[in-house]
Structure formats: C-alpha cells, structure tokens
Amino acid sequence: MNIRRRAFATTAAAGALLSAARPSLAQDAGPAPTSRAPSPTLLQERVRHEGVGLAAAVVETAGVQFLAAGAQQAGQQAGQQAGQPGPVDADTLFEFGSITKTFTALLLADSVVRGTLKLEGAVEAVLPDGLKLRDNAGAAITWADLATHRSGLPRLPDNLHAEGADPYADYDRDALWRFLKGWQPTQRRDVRFEYSNLGYGLLGEALALQAGSRYDELLRSRVLQPLGLNGLRLALRGAPPAGLQRGHDAQGRPVPNWHFGAIAGAGALVGSARMLARYAQAALGLFEHPLQAAFDLALLPRADGPSPVNRVALGWLSAPLFERQVLNHDGATSGFSNSIFLDPQRRRASLVLANAQVGVNDLALHLLEPRVPLRDIAAERRSSERPAVTVDAEALAALAGRYALNPQFTLEVRQREGRLFAQATGQGEFELFALAARRFFARITPLEIQFEGEAGAPPSLLLMQAGQRLRFFRQPGADTGR
C-alpha cells in the first residue's frame, strides 16, 4: 500500500488491513510543506461521518496543539446506568489498548540501561518453579524476542476464554503459567514476526518478577512517575479507573470497558490525549527526563516486522515516510481505537484517540504529514452500507481458521454467536457481513472476502480491497476457536 494514500503497516485497527500485506516505499511528492496548524474542523468533519468522539494532538518543538470533537459517555458502574454524554476534550480518558505495549517495551529498555538484564538474556531465568520458555529446537526465548513479536508465541493463549464482553479480566498469572507449561512451540525463535498479545502480557509479568514487584507498581515507579505521567492508570480487574468513559462499537453502540490481569502489559493503560502527548514529547527528547537512554534503545529498529520495510523496534514499528523513517503504534479495544506516530528526524509526533471502534490511523498520519491524504469516508460508507444476508452457524463455523498470505501476514477468521469475525496480523478484530454463503464484506473498512471451495473448510480465501486481489491459504491445524 502506498503510504501517500493511506496508513502504513503498523496499524492495529482494521481500517488499513492490507497495509501489512503490501507495504511500499512512499514516492517523492515534492518539497515538504512548512509546518502549519491543523484545521480545528478536521475532527468535527470525521465525527460527522463516523465515530462518536475524538481527541488528537500534534507535538512539535514549539509545543502541543490539541483538537477534539464529539461526545463522551460517562462510565457505567455495576448496576447503574451510564451517564449523560458530554464533550470530549484533551483530558478525556480513553482506553489505550495496544499502545500500552510501547510502555512495557520502555520498561524493558530501562531495565537494560540499568544493567539488570540483557536483551539477549533468557526470559525463563526469572520464571517460577523452573518453568522453561524455549522454541521447538530447545533455544531459550529472549527478552528481545518478546518485545519484537519474534518469540513464536501465539497471538493469544488457548486457555483464554475470550467469548465475553471483558475478555482479559479473568486471565491471571496461574492461567499464564499453565499455558506455558503445556505450550508446544512449532517454530524457531526470531525467525518471523508474529504479533502476540500473549507475548507482551508475559513480558510485563516477567519484568515484574525480575524486579520483585507487580507490573502496575513497576510501571508506575520506573516509567510513569519519572515522566510526569501520574494521571495514566491501568484498567485492572477489580479496580476500574475512575472517570473512564464508555467506548462504542463501529455502529456507535456503547460497549463494556475492558479490564486486565496477566495480559495487562499488552493493553491495560488508560489515559488522555494530553498525557499521551507528553509521552511523545519524552520519546522525542523535548524535555529533560531520566529515561532518554531507554527511549533511544526502545526506538531503534532491530529486526523485520510484518515486512522488510516495516522493521520492528522494542514495541514500535517503523516505515519509510517520503524521505525519512517514522515510528507508529496503534491500539484497539472493543470500544476504542487509537494511533500514535513519532517522527524523530523532525522531532514531531501526532496522535488520535477515538471512543469508538473506527479507523483513525489515517487521521494521525495526516496530522503528522499533511501530504498524506485522508480516507474517502463517503466512498467507504457507500460500500459498507449494503444489506447483509443471514448464513447459518454451521456454515460459518466451516469458514473459521487461519489463512496466510505469507509467513509474516495472516488472517484469522472466527465464528462467534452466529457471527463471523476476522483479524489480521497486528490489527484489531472486525466483523464480516454476508453477501452470500461464502462472500462477505466489512463495514469498518471497504473490503470483500470470498471463501473458495463449494463446501466444508475452504482451502483459501480471496481478499479484495483497493483494487487488489490477494489469496490467503488456509493453514493446517490452526486454532479455529474464538
């Protein structure tokens, strides 16, 4: 996908599905424009077409500009109705989702700078009861493997029962250790990128064990407090953050907030645009703080990510943007979508937070680099508003499975409660709607999927988006649950 046209391969939302499948270098588009303030109506126009509420920030050496539009819905306590909507602003709280991974990676980098561990060290050295963490050739999985999604661990553990509205809340350390004891690795470590929430949950827990602490306490003392980010908090089981709004699905319907146990290091942070902008300022060295060496280590690309041009640092992914390299991470929960970009060369950053499951990567990239155009929402709307037909649950179940475009990029298809969902490598889950028994479309982004074969498990699927037709082949023995 051409980076001038849309977001690149680091997106965790479904709005740029093919970005990880077909990355490409940006072509020259003439001289860079002089820095200018973004239009205050930019977010208002987006909310008019999709989403519920948005908050954004543009970070430069001269300061930070905040934008906001739309509404937030007050959080819902047990047994109570949600509060009345109010306006979104720079201090509205959002679930950060997978942007949390960059904080966990920074915690790892800080441990390396302190000399308490080495990136090449074996993670199993800190695990309890002699628990081993090795690949299928017996090599020990390292801290760097976890932080670069190259450990071989799956996206999620198979003993995570994620069918409910709060899928990570009940997954604790004991469940994590049980999974690791029974895990049968199928590949060598450090041979390919495979996005893993499990790996980052384990990274957070292992760092806490190494320090003799809890993940939340360690993150607060080593990262949040030194950066002046005391307002950031973790959505932990039994301790929902005060003041957190409700999120919404792609159709704008309120959905429950998420809470975390042992997977907290992958997605539990909650905060505002103002807080995330300060984090970006810290990453770019725009104020003095004790973690600059850790940021320098964390932001250094070190291995292939979803593709050779999209290399992975500790937590972050990089890609070429016109004449320079930028870094990005997106985040998504069932009710929130977020994106943050860093441009170290120009000491500039951008971020967008949404309180609905909608695509915002293009907005964030446009705020970073105005030469990158925004999505054509009207055209997408026309494509996505087609009526859907009903397909019985048994036929849907036959379609579920893992399909691979290449070793680095897969599409997992799941059947749940009579509905079909898809999730690409490193991206958020989205629902598929049927045009026919084996032909589906998405409403979160304009694409279609044709499952091939007349009946039973399809041997492959054809994904059609933006004029491209890509064939994904079904992988034998893949988990088709959830």
C-alpha positions as CSV (number, residue, x, y, z in Angstrom):
1,M,0.0,0.0,0.0
2,N,1.3,3.4,-0.9
3,I,2.0,5.4,2.2
4,R,0.9,8.6,0.5
5,R,-2.6,7.1,0.1
6,R,-3.3,5.7,3.5
7,A,-1.8,4.4,6.7
8,F,1.2,2.0,6.7
9,A,1.9,-1.4,8.1
10,T,1.8,-0.8,11.8
11,T,-1.9,-0.3,12.2
12,A,-3.7,-2.3,14.9
13,A,-7.1,-1.3,13.5
14,A,-8.9,-3.0,10.6
15,G,-9.1,0.3,8.7
16,A,-5.9,-0.4,6.8
17,L,-5.9,-4.2,6.6
18,L,-3.7,-4.5,3.6
19,S,-1.0,-2.1,4.9
20,A,0.8,-5.0,6.5
21,A,0.3,-7.2,3.4
22,R,1.7,-4.9,0.7
23,P,3.9,-2.2,2.2
24,S,5.7,0.1,-0.2
25,L,8.0,3.0,-0.1
26,A,6.5,6.4,-0.5
27,Q,7.3,8.2,-3.7
28,D,8.5,11.8,-3.7
29,A,5.6,14.3,-3.6
30,G,7.6,17.5,-3.9
31,P,9.1,19.6,-1.1
32,A,7.7,19.2,2.4
33,P,5.2,21.8,3.3
34,T,6.1,24.3,6.0
35,S,4.6,23.4,9.4
36,R,1.1,24.6,9.8
37,A,-1.6,24.2,12.4
38,P,-4.2,21.6,11.5
39,S,-7.7,22.8,10.8
40,P,-9.8,22.8,14.0
41,T,-12.7,21.4,11.9
42,L,-10.8,18.3,10.9
43,L,-12.1,16.1,13.7
44,Q,-15.5,17.6,13.6
45,E,-15.8,16.6,9.9
46,R,-14.7,13.0,10.7
47,V,-17.2,12.6,13.6
48,R,-19.9,13.9,11.3
49,H,-19.3,10.8,9.2
50,E,-18.3,8.1,11.7
51,G,-17.4,7.6,15.3
52,V,-18.6,9.2,18.5
53,G,-15.8,11.3,20.0
54,L,-12.2,12.1,19.0
55,A,-9.2,13.7,20.7
56,A,-6.0,14.5,19.0
57,A,-2.6,16.2,19.4
58,V,0.2,17.5,17.2
59,V,3.5,17.6,19.0
60,E,6.3,19.9,17.8
61,T,9.4,21.6,19.4
62,A,7.3,24.7,19.9
63,G,4.6,23.0,21.9
64,V,1.5,20.9,21.5
65,Q,-1.8,21.7,19.8
66,F,-4.9,19.7,20.9
67,L,-8.0,19.1,18.9
68,A,-11.3,17.4,20.0
69,A,-14.7,16.8,18.6
70,G,-17.8,14.8,19.5
71,A,-19.1,13.4,22.7
72,Q,-18.1,11.1,25.5
73,Q,-20.4,8.9,27.6
74,A,-19.8,8.7,31.3
75,G,-18.7,5.3,32.6
76,Q,-21.1,2.8,33.9
77,Q,-20.7,1.3,37.4
78,A,-22.2,-2.1,38.3
79,G,-25.9,-1.9,38.5
80,Q,-26.1,1.7,37.3
81,Q,-27.0,3.3,34.0
82,A,-24.4,5.2,32.0
83,G,-24.2,8.9,32.5
84,Q,-25.3,11.6,30.0
85,P,-22.9,12.4,27.1
86,G,-20.5,15.3,27.5
87,P,-18.0,16.9,25.2
88,V,-14.6,15.2,24.5
89,D,-11.5,17.3,25.3
90,A,-7.8,16.9,25.8
91,D,-8.3,15.4,29.3
92,T,-11.0,12.9,28.4
93,L,-9.9,9.3,29.3
94,F,-9.6,6.6,26.7
95,E,-8.5,3.0,26.7
96,F,-5.1,3.0,25.0
97,G,-5.2,-0.7,24.0
98,S,-2.0,-1.9,22.4
99,I,-0.3,1.4,22.7
100,T,0.4,0.1,26.2
101,K,2.9,-2.3,24.6
102,T,5.3,0.7,23.9
103,F,5.2,1.5,27.7
104,T,6.0,-2.1,28.5
105,A,8.9,-2.1,26.0
106,L,10.2,1.1,27.5
107,L,10.2,-0.6,30.9
108,L,12.3,-3.4,29.4
109,A,14.7,-0.9,27.8
110,D,15.1,0.9,31.1
111,S,16.0,-2.4,32.8
112,V,18.6,-2.9,30.1
113,V,20.0,0.6,30.7
114,R,20.1,-0.1,34.4
115,G,22.1,-3.2,33.8
116,T,19.6,-5.6,35.5
117,L,19.1,-7.7,32.4
118,K,20.2,-8.1,28.8
119,L,18.0,-8.2,25.7
120,E,19.7,-11.4,24.7
121,G,19.1,-13.0,28.1
122,A,16.7,-15.9,28.6
123,V,13.3,-15.0,30.0
124,E,13.0,-18.4,31.7
125,A,15.6,-17.3,34.2
126,V,13.0,-15.3,36.1
127,L,10.0,-17.6,35.7
128,P,8.8,-19.6,38.7
129,D,9.3,-23.3,39.5
130,G,11.9,-23.9,36.9
131,L,9.4,-23.1,34.1
132,K,11.0,-23.4,30.7
133,L,10.4,-21.0,27.8
134,R,12.1,-22.4,24.7
135,D,11.5,-22.8,21.0
136,N,11.0,-26.1,19.1
137,A,14.8,-26.5,18.8
138,G,15.3,-26.1,22.5
139,A,16.7,-22.5,22.3
140,A,15.8,-20.2,25.1
141,I,13.4,-17.3,24.2
142,T,14.9,-13.9,25.0
143,W,13.6,-10.6,26.3
144,A,14.2,-9.1,22.8
145,D,12.1,-11.9,21.2
146,L,9.1,-11.0,23.3
147,A,9.5,-7.3,22.7
148,T,9.8,-7.6,18.9
149,H,7.0,-10.2,18.5
150,R,9.5,-12.8,17.3
151,S,9.2,-15.3,20.1
152,G,6.9,-17.8,18.3
153,L,4.3,-17.4,20.9
154,P,0.7,-17.2,19.5
155,R,-1.4,-14.1,19.5
156,L,-3.4,-15.3,22.5
157,P,-3.1,-18.3,24.8
158,D,-5.5,-21.2,24.1
159,N,-6.7,-21.2,27.7
160,L,-8.0,-17.6,27.4
161,H,-11.8,-17.8,27.3
162,A,-12.4,-14.6,25.4
163,E,-16.1,-15.0,24.4
164,G,-17.4,-12.5,26.9
165,A,-17.6,-8.7,26.8
166,D,-14.5,-8.3,29.0
167,P,-12.2,-11.0,27.6
168,Y,-8.9,-10.5,29.5
169,A,-10.3,-9.7,33.0
170,D,-10.1,-13.3,34.5
171,Y,-6.8,-14.3,33.0
172,D,-4.3,-14.3,35.9
173,R,-0.7,-15.4,36.4
174,D,-1.7,-19.0,37.3
175,A,-3.5,-19.3,33.9
176,L,-0.5,-17.9,32.2
177,W,1.9,-20.4,33.8
178,R,-0.5,-23.3,33.0
179,F,-0.4,-22.3,29.3
180,L,3.4,-22.0,29.2
181,K,3.8,-25.4,30.9
182,G,1.7,-27.0,28.2
183,W,2.8,-25.0,25.2
184,Q,4.3,-26.9,22.3
185,P,6.2,-24.4,20.1
186,T,6.1,-25.1,16.3
187,Q,9.0,-22.9,15.1
188,R,12.4,-21.4,15.9
189,R,12.6,-18.2,17.9
190,D,13.5,-15.0,16.0
191,V,12.6,-16.3,12.5
192,R,9.5,-14.3,11.8
193,F,7.2,-11.5,13.2
194,E,4.0,-12.8,14.8
195,Y,2.1,-10.2,16.7
196,S,1.4,-11.5,20.2
197,N,-0.7,-10.0,23.0
198,L,0.3,-13.1,25.0
199,G,4.0,-12.3,24.5
200,Y,3.6,-8.7,25.8
201,G,1.5,-9.9,28.8
202,L,4.3,-12.3,29.6
203,L,6.9,-9.6,29.1
204,G,5.1,-7.4,31.7
205,E,4.8,-10.2,34.2
206,A,8.4,-11.4,33.7
207,L,9.8,-7.9,34.2
208,A,7.8,-7.6,37.4
209,L,9.2,-11.0,38.6
210,Q,12.7,-9.9,37.8
211,A,12.2,-6.7,39.8
212,G,10.4,-8.4,42.7
213,S,7.4,-6.2,42.1
214,R,4.0,-6.1,40.4
215,Y,3.7,-4.9,36.8
216,D,1.5,-2.0,37.8
217,E,3.8,-0.9,40.6
218,L,6.9,-1.3,38.4
219,L,5.4,0.7,35.5
220,R,4.4,3.5,37.8
221,S,7.7,3.8,39.6
222,R,10.1,3.3,36.6
223,V,8.1,4.9,33.8
224,L,5.0,6.9,34.7
225,Q,6.3,8.9,37.7
226,P,9.7,9.8,36.1
227,L,7.9,11.1,33.0
228,G,5.3,13.1,35.0
229,L,2.5,10.8,33.8
230,N,0.9,10.1,37.1
231,G,-2.5,10.5,35.6
232,L,-2.1,7.4,33.5
233,R,-3.6,4.3,35.1
234,L,-4.1,0.6,34.4
235,A,-7.6,-0.9,33.9
236,L,-7.0,-3.9,36.3
237,R,-9.6,-6.5,37.3
238,G,-11.5,-5.2,40.3
239,A,-10.1,-1.7,40.0
240,P,-11.7,0.2,37.1
241,P,-10.1,3.6,36.5
242,A,-12.3,6.4,37.9
243,G,-13.6,8.8,35.2
244,L,-13.2,6.4,32.3
245,Q,-15.8,6.9,29.7
246,R,-17.7,4.1,27.9
247,G,-16.5,3.1,24.5
248,H,-18.6,2.3,21.4
249,D,-18.6,-0.3,18.6
250,A,-18.3,0.6,14.9
251,Q,-22.0,1.4,14.8
252,G,-21.8,3.8,17.8
253,R,-23.4,1.5,20.4
254,P,-22.0,1.6,23.9
255,V,-19.9,-1.5,24.9
256,P,-18.4,-2.6,28.2
257,N,-14.9,-1.4,29.2
258,W,-12.1,-3.9,29.4
259,H,-10.0,-4.9,32.4
260,F,-6.8,-7.0,32.6
261,G,-5.0,-9.5,34.7
262,A,-1.8,-11.1,33.5
263,I,-2.1,-9.6,30.0
264,A,-2.0,-6.1,31.3
265,G,1.3,-5.4,29.7
266,A,-0.3,-5.8,26.3
267,G,-3.2,-3.3,26.6
268,A,-4.3,-2.1,30.0
269,L,-3.4,1.6,30.0
270,V,-6.0,4.3,30.2
271,G,-5.2,8.0,29.7
272,S,-5.9,11.2,27.8
273,A,-4.6,13.0,24.7
274,R,-2.7,15.4,27.0
275,M,-0.9,12.5,28.8
276,L,-0.1,10.7,25.6
277,A,1.3,13.9,24.0
278,R,3.6,14.3,27.0
279,Y,4.8,10.7,26.4
280,A,5.5,11.6,22.8
281,Q,7.4,14.7,23.9
282,A,9.5,12.4,26.2
283,A,10.2,10.0,23.4
284,L,11.4,12.8,21.1
285,G,13.6,14.3,23.9
286,L,11.6,17.6,24.0
287,F,12.1,17.9,27.8
288,E,14.7,16.5,30.2
289,H,13.9,13.3,32.0
290,P,15.8,10.2,33.2
291,L,14.5,7.8,30.5
292,Q,16.1,9.3,27.4
293,A,18.6,6.4,27.1
294,A,15.8,3.9,27.4
295,F,13.8,5.6,24.7
296,D,16.8,5.7,22.4
297,L,17.2,1.9,22.9
298,A,13.4,1.2,22.5
299,L,13.0,3.2,19.3
300,L,15.9,1.6,17.5
301,P,14.7,-0.8,14.7
302,R,16.3,-4.2,15.1
303,A,14.5,-6.9,13.1
304,D,12.0,-7.4,10.3
305,G,8.4,-6.8,11.3
306,P,5.4,-7.5,9.1
307,S,7.8,-6.9,6.1
308,P,11.4,-6.0,5.5
309,V,10.5,-2.3,5.1
310,N,8.4,-2.3,8.3
311,R,11.1,-3.1,10.8
312,V,10.3,-3.6,14.5
313,A,11.9,-1.8,17.4
314,L,11.1,-2.6,21.0
315,G,7.3,-2.3,20.8
316,W,7.3,0.2,17.9
317,L,7.2,-0.5,14.2
318,S,8.9,1.7,11.6
319,A,8.3,2.5,7.9
320,P,9.5,5.0,5.3
321,L,7.5,8.2,5.0
322,F,8.7,10.1,2.0
323,E,12.4,10.9,2.7
324,R,12.5,9.7,6.3
325,Q,11.6,6.9,8.7
326,V,8.8,7.3,11.2
327,L,7.5,5.0,14.0
328,N,4.0,4.1,14.9
329,H,1.8,2.0,17.2
330,D,-2.0,1.7,17.1
331,G,-4.3,0.4,19.8
332,A,-7.8,-1.0,19.8
333,T,-10.2,-2.5,22.4
334,S,-13.9,-3.3,21.7
335,G,-14.9,0.3,22.2
336,F,-11.8,2.4,21.5
337,S,-9.3,3.0,18.6
338,N,-6.1,4.9,18.8
339,S,-2.9,5.8,16.8
340,I,0.3,7.5,17.6
341,F,3.2,8.4,15.2
342,L,6.7,9.6,16.1
343,D,8.9,11.4,13.6
344,P,12.3,11.5,15.3
345,Q,14.0,13.3,12.4
346,R,11.7,16.3,12.5
347,R,11.1,15.9,16.3
348,R,7.3,15.8,15.6
349,A,4.5,13.5,16.7
350,S,0.8,13.1,16.2
351,L,-1.9,11.0,17.9
352,V,-5.6,10.4,17.7
353,L,-7.8,8.7,20.3
354,A,-11.4,7.6,19.5
355,N,-14.1,6.3,21.8
356,A,-15.4,4.0,19.1
357,Q,-14.1,1.1,17.1
358,V,-13.4,3.1,14.0
359,G,-10.3,3.7,11.9
360,V,-8.1,6.7,13.0
361,N,-4.7,5.7,11.7
362,D,-5.1,7.9,8.6
363,L,-6.1,10.9,10.7
364,A,-3.0,10.5,12.8
365,L,-0.7,10.1,9.8
366,H,-2.3,13.1,8.1
367,L,-1.7,15.2,11.2
368,L,2.0,14.1,11.2
369,E,2.4,14.7,7.4
370,P,-0.3,16.7,5.6
371,R,0.9,15.3,2.2
372,V,-0.8,12.1,3.2
373,P,-4.5,12.3,2.3
374,L,-7.4,11.2,4.4
375,R,-9.7,8.3,3.8
376,D,-12.6,8.9,1.5
377,I,-15.3,8.3,4.1
378,A,-18.2,8.9,1.7
379,A,-17.0,6.2,-0.7
380,E,-16.4,3.8,2.2
381,R,-19.8,4.4,3.5
382,R,-21.4,3.6,0.2
383,S,-19.5,0.3,0.1
384,S,-20.2,-0.7,3.7
385,E,-23.9,0.1,3.9
386,R,-25.0,-2.7,1.7
387,P,-27.6,-5.1,3.2
388,A,-26.3,-8.4,4.6
389,V,-27.9,-11.8,4.4
390,T,-28.1,-14.5,7.1
391,V,-25.8,-17.6,7.0
392,D,-26.4,-20.4,9.4
393,A,-23.9,-21.0,12.2
394,E,-22.7,-24.4,10.9
395,A,-21.8,-22.9,7.6
396,L,-20.0,-20.0,9.3
397,A,-18.1,-22.4,11.6
398,A,-16.6,-24.2,8.5
399,L,-15.1,-20.9,7.4
400,A,-13.2,-20.3,10.6
401,G,-9.5,-20.8,10.6
402,R,-6.1,-19.2,10.0
403,Y,-5.3,-18.1,6.4
404,A,-1.8,-16.9,5.4
405,L,-0.8,-14.5,2.6
406,N,2.8,-15.1,3.5
407,P,4.7,-16.3,6.7
408,Q,4.5,-12.8,8.2
409,F,0.9,-11.9,7.4
410,T,-2.1,-14.0,8.3
411,L,-5.8,-13.5,8.7
412,E,-7.6,-15.3,11.5
413,V,-11.3,-15.9,10.9
414,R,-13.5,-16.8,13.9
415,Q,-17.2,-17.7,14.3
416,R,-18.8,-16.5,17.5
417,E,-22.5,-16.5,18.5
418,G,-23.7,-16.8,14.9
419,R,-21.4,-14.0,13.6
420,L,-18.1,-14.1,11.7
421,F,-15.1,-12.0,12.7
422,A,-11.6,-11.5,11.1
423,Q,-8.3,-10.3,12.5
424,A,-5.1,-9.7,10.5
425,T,-1.6,-9.8,11.9
426,G,-1.1,-6.9,14.3
427,Q,-4.6,-5.5,13.8
428,G,-7.9,-5.3,15.6
429,E,-10.7,-7.7,15.1
430,F,-13.6,-6.7,12.9
431,E,-16.9,-8.2,11.9
432,L,-17.7,-9.7,8.4
433,F,-21.2,-9.5,6.9
434,A,-22.5,-11.9,4.3
435,L,-23.4,-11.0,0.8
436,A,-23.7,-14.7,0.0
437,A,-22.9,-18.0,1.8
438,R,-19.2,-17.6,1.0
439,R,-18.8,-14.0,0.1
440,F,-18.5,-11.3,2.9
441,F,-17.8,-7.6,3.3
442,A,-16.7,-5.4,6.2
443,R,-18.4,-2.3,7.4
444,I,-15.3,-0.9,9.3
445,T,-13.3,-0.7,6.0
446,P,-14.1,-1.3,2.3
447,L,-13.1,-4.8,1.6
448,E,-14.6,-8.1,0.5
449,I,-13.6,-11.7,1.2
450,Q,-14.5,-14.7,-1.0
451,F,-14.0,-18.1,0.7
452,E,-13.1,-20.6,-2.0
453,G,-14.4,-24.1,-2.4
454,E,-18.0,-25.2,-2.6
455,A,-18.5,-26.6,0.9
456,G,-16.6,-27.6,4.1
457,A,-13.4,-25.9,5.2
458,P,-12.2,-23.5,2.4
459,P,-8.7,-24.2,1.0
460,S,-8.1,-20.5,0.6
461,L,-9.8,-17.1,0.6
462,L,-9.6,-14.2,-1.8
463,L,-9.4,-10.7,-0.2
464,M,-10.3,-7.8,-2.4
465,Q,-9.5,-4.2,-1.3
466,A,-8.5,-1.0,-3.1
467,G,-8.2,-2.8,-6.5
468,Q,-6.0,-5.6,-5.1
469,R,-6.9,-9.3,-5.1
470,L,-4.8,-11.3,-2.6
471,R,-5.1,-15.0,-2.0
472,F,-4.7,-16.3,1.6
473,F,-4.2,-20.1,2.1
474,R,-5.7,-22.0,4.9
475,Q,-3.1,-23.2,7.4
476,P,-3.4,-26.9,8.6
477,G,-4.0,-27.4,12.3
478,A,-4.7,-23.8,13.1
479,D,-6.9,-22.9,16.1
480,T,-10.3,-22.0,14.8
481,G,-11.8,-21.1,18.2
482,R,-12.8,-17.6,19.4
